Amino acid sequence: MSEEKVGVGEGSKSGRGEAPSSGECFQNRLDTYYIATIVYVVTLLVYVLIAGSIQGKRFEVAWEDPIVYLLIAFSVISLVSLIVVGVRSRSVTIEPGRLRFATRFRERVLTAAEIEWISFRRERRLARDRVVPLARIKLRDRRRPVRLRFSSFERSGRLARMLRDWATANNVRLAGRSVGSRDKRVEAGDRDED
């Protein structure tokens, strides 16, 4: 993937054995993975029941049907992705003076001094997709910003508000297209009135 995920990049490789100090922790959401797995498995079962045939006291499954193989593949892929995401157990903890991005296997702690700016924006993957709010965190020692997709975590609205409040409280610059473009429009409007 071209986009970088938080919690899997560089950083200290300490485990998550110790309890986080004061702060609020946001865990990765698994509901979409559960729903996808259940939908694929139920669809597979319903299709097998409809496409199968009863001969005497035996039920014959139509294994020659490519749709059965396709549904099995989707069911297995969604189950594997559910297990992988569940095992990784990503979390974001907002503490006074630092942000903690953690998985089950590694952890990265960012202080306000390491962050150049945080940009809050809405992004679409495809033209017809819904708009997904995210934060881009530009680190001083890294060329590309880290993306934090709020909808991937539980209590996403609270996470976005707390991250914005944390940035303001720690004097981290809030960047974004809307702020800069509005300032330019206001300046242009002021010049036109003179």
Beta strands, then each sheet from edge to edge (+ up, - down):
strand 1: 24-27
strand 2: 53-55
strand 3: 58-60
strand 4: 91-95
strand 5: 98-102
strand 6: 107-111
strand 7: 115-123
strand 8: 132-139
strand 9: 146-149
strand 10: 173-175
sheet 1: 1+ 4- 5+ 6-
sheet 2: 2+ 3-
sheet 3: 9+ 8- 7+ 10+
end
